[in-house]
Amino acid sequence: MDRQDLSFDLITLARKAGCRISLGTDSHGESQLGFIEFGLAAALKGEIDPERVLNFTSRGDLVNWANKERSLPRGKSVSSIQNVVDR
């Protein structure tokens, strides 16, 4: 099986940077939709707060968050991640 899930190191980095993540299946067919459990397990192991998981966000909150993010100056999110990497 050739999985394309986020590595635990990247999940930890995302948590430290306060990023939001989304869980996916990386499925290529209906029989692989159960692979969502891999993403959920990684998020749990990485101690990602459920409030930071986009899959658990209501539609309205997701739209509001996306609109807010789009209004930020370009590069704002990247610079906050770089600060975590540099620590």
N, C-alpha and C positions, 0 to 999 in steps of 0.2 A: 504494500500500500504506500503510495507516494503522497503524504499529507503536506499541506502548505499552511499549517497553523502558525500563529505567532510563537516565537521562542519565549521561554520563560524569562530570559534576560530582557527581552523587549517589553513583555508585559510588566515586569518590575519597573523598568524605566518609565513606561507610560503611567503607572500608578504614582510614582514619585513626582512626575511632572504634572500630575493632575489631569491627564488626558482622559477623554472618553474613549471607549472602545465599542466595537460592535462584534457580536458573535455570529459566525457564519459556518456553513457546513463544508465548503469547498467541494460540494457534491457535483457529480457529472451525470447523475441519474437519480431517479426516485428512490432507489434502494439505498442510497447513501445519505438521505436526509437525516437519519439518526446520528450522523457524525457531529451534530450540534453538541452532543455530549462531550466531545473532545474540547471544544471551545469553552464550554461551561466549566469543565474540570480545570482547565488552564486558568480561567478567571478566578475560580475559587482558590486554587493553589497560589496564585499571585496576589491574593487578598484584595481583589478589585471590589470596591464598594458597589453594590447593585445600582446605586444612583448614578454611577459613572458608565453603566452599560446601556448603550443606546437602545438595545432590544427591549429593555424594560421601561422605556420612556413613553409617555402618552404621545399621541400624534400632535396635540396642541403644544406640549412642552418641547417636542422635537423640532417643530416648525419655528417656535420662538427662539430656541437655542441656535438653530441654523441661521436664522436672520441676524441674530446678534453676532455670530461668528463672521458672517459675510461683511458686516459693517466695520470690523476691526481693520486697522492698517495691515497691509500684506506683510507677512513675515513675523507677525506678533507671536503666533503660536510656536513657530519654529525657534524663535529666540528663547522662549521660556523652556523649551526642551533642551536647548543647548546649555542653559544655565545648570540644569540638572546633570547633564553629561560632564560638565566641567568640574563639578563638585568632587 
